[in-house]
Amino acid sequence: QKEVEQDPGPLSVPEGAIVSLNCTYSNSAFQYFMWYRQYSRKGPELLMYTYSSGNKEDGRFTAQVDKSSKYISLFIRDSQPSDSATYLCAMRIQGAQKLVFGQGTRLTINP
Amino acid sequence: ETGVTQTPRHLVMGMTNKKSLKCEQHLGHNAMYWYKQSAKKPLELMFVYSLEERVENNSVPSRFSPECPNSSHLFLHLHTLQPEDSALYLCASSQPGGRRHEQYFGPGTRLTVT
């Protein structure tokens, strides 16, 4: 079993739709949860991070962590064509250097 | 230059060649990382340097040899690679300590081994 599972997609939705991206994980020691966005021919960029459980909102983006279910989500409201990218979840144990990444979900927002 | 830069952006090499990838960060960070990104696989951490000292080596074959001469520069020396080593190689940097999850990535070097 992979430590972090993420559906690779591809996921295609119309502009303006609400997008839900998800990851599940098996290691209950993970404490930091991140979402990175990677545009074609670019490196990943940090979008949001959450420490432990709960929700975090930043503009059109909301990150949720449910540690009891070992499940994290990223919601994108009012999706735009510029949101088309691959979204990578990542996790870290407190005190560790290593980030463990999901496979990434390729998202396309159609105008 | 700002952020994290990587050169070359594209590299084609034969299995008997020796080449090096270069990474430079302009963010004042103290930790640097090499990752391998292959199609349909998660990002794989290869090496971590913190304050110029290697702190993690994720069972990477010896044909990959990292070097960190100072906190701003990171190299990955390549020799006698295999076709399965073809991938996007990403460099990242971060502050040490509690902000290690805030990693800033370069654009990557697309490596093809023939």
Interface residues (C-beta under 8 A of the other chain):
Chain A: K2 V4 Q6 P8 Y32 M34 Y36 R41 K42 G43 P44 E45 L46 Y49 L88 A90 R92 A96 Q97 K98 L99 V100 F101 G102 Q103 G104
Chain B: V4 A31 K40 K41 P42 L43 L45 V48 S50 V55 E56 N58 L90 A92 R100 H101 E102 Q103 Y104 F105 G106 P107 G108
